[in-house]
Every structure is written in structure tokens, then in C-alpha cells.
Amino acid sequence: MLFRSTGLGKTQLSGHVVEMKRQGDYLIMHVDVVEPVKWRIRAAMSFRDMAKVMACCAKRSIVQFILSPTQWRRKQPGHPGDF
């Protein structure tokens, strides 16, 4: 997973999702950033946030991306360019 932040300029962070757990009315997602620094990022997502994520994932182009046999076989994805 790649991250960019306007607060960090052009710095790109690399990391991976470690876990997701429920805490009260939120789902807490933990992401370990491994490059260029070692951070643990946490995001608290409400029900409405998750509903929005699922609605976005239901778009035809996203479903095609997820179901693409090429994506399942690829070891390392290509860089997305400037995002």
C-alpha cells in the first residue's frame, strides 16, 4: 500500500494493513509504514465511512480490478505514477 500526504510534500510512504478491530462505534485499522520511516498509522472509521468505502468498491471499474486474473497473479504491482 502506498500513501502520499500533502503535509509531507512529495514524500511517498510504503506500508501494509496489519489489523482491523472494532472499538466502540468505530473500526480501527492499523497500518504499519515501513519506508521511509517506521510508523504505525491508525484510522478510526465509522459506519458511514465503511458504507462509503463499500459503495465506492461497488463501482464497475473497481470490481473489474478486484476480479482481474492479472491482479491475482502479479507479484509486485506497477507504480501508479503521481497520485
C-alpha positions as CSV (number, residue, x, y, z in Angstrom):
1,M,0.0,0.0,0.0
2,L,1.3,3.4,-0.9
3,F,0.5,6.7,0.9
4,R,1.0,10.3,0.0
5,S,0.2,13.3,2.1
6,T,0.0,17.0,1.2
7,G,1.7,17.7,4.5
8,L,4.7,15.6,3.6
9,G,5.3,17.2,0.2
10,K,6.3,14.6,-2.4
11,T,7.3,12.0,0.1
12,Q,5.8,8.6,-0.6
13,L,5.2,6.1,2.3
14,S,5.1,2.3,1.8
15,G,3.2,0.1,4.3
16,H,0.7,-2.6,4.8
17,V,-2.5,-3.2,6.7
18,V,-1.8,-5.1,9.9
19,E,-5.2,-5.5,11.5
20,M,-8.7,-4.1,11.9
21,K,-10.7,-4.3,15.0
22,R,-13.9,-2.9,16.5
23,Q,-13.6,-0.3,19.2
24,G,-17.0,1.1,20.3
25,D,-18.8,2.6,17.3
26,Y,-15.6,2.6,15.1
27,L,-13.5,0.1,13.2
28,I,-9.8,0.8,13.9
29,M,-7.5,0.0,11.0
30,H,-3.8,-0.3,11.9
31,V,-1.2,0.2,9.1
32,D,2.5,-0.3,9.5
33,V,4.5,2.1,7.4
34,V,7.9,0.6,6.6
35,E,9.5,3.2,4.2
36,P,11.0,5.8,4.5
37,V,10.1,5.8,8.3
38,K,8.7,3.1,10.6
39,W,5.3,4.4,11.8
40,R,2.0,2.8,12.8
41,I,-0.9,4.7,11.4
42,R,-4.4,4.2,12.8
43,A,-7.6,5.2,11.2
44,A,-10.9,5.2,13.0
45,M,-13.8,4.5,10.6
46,S,-17.4,5.0,11.5
47,F,-20.3,3.0,10.0
48,R,-20.9,5.8,7.5
49,D,-17.2,5.8,6.5
50,M,-17.3,2.0,5.9
51,A,-20.6,2.3,3.9
52,K,-18.9,4.9,1.7
53,V,-15.9,2.7,1.2
54,M,-18.1,-0.3,0.2
55,A,-20.2,1.9,-2.1
56,C,-17.0,3.1,-3.8
57,C,-15.8,-0.5,-4.1
58,A,-19.1,-1.5,-5.8
59,K,-18.3,0.6,-8.9
60,R,-17.9,-1.5,-12.0
61,S,-14.2,-0.4,-12.6
62,I,-13.2,-1.4,-9.1
63,V,-15.0,-4.8,-9.2
64,Q,-13.3,-5.5,-12.5
65,F,-9.9,-4.6,-11.0
66,I,-10.5,-6.9,-8.0
67,L,-11.7,-9.8,-10.1
68,S,-9.0,-9.4,-12.8
69,P,-6.9,-12.6,-13.0
70,T,-3.8,-10.5,-13.8
71,Q,-4.1,-8.8,-10.4
72,W,-4.2,-12.2,-8.6
73,R,-1.0,-13.5,-10.4
74,R,1.1,-10.3,-10.2
75,K,3.8,-10.4,-7.5
76,Q,4.6,-6.7,-7.4
77,P,2.2,-4.1,-8.7
78,G,3.4,-1.4,-11.0
79,H,3.7,2.1,-9.5
80,P,0.6,4.2,-10.0
81,G,2.5,7.3,-11.0
82,D,1.7,10.6,-9.5
83,F,-1.4,10.2,-7.3
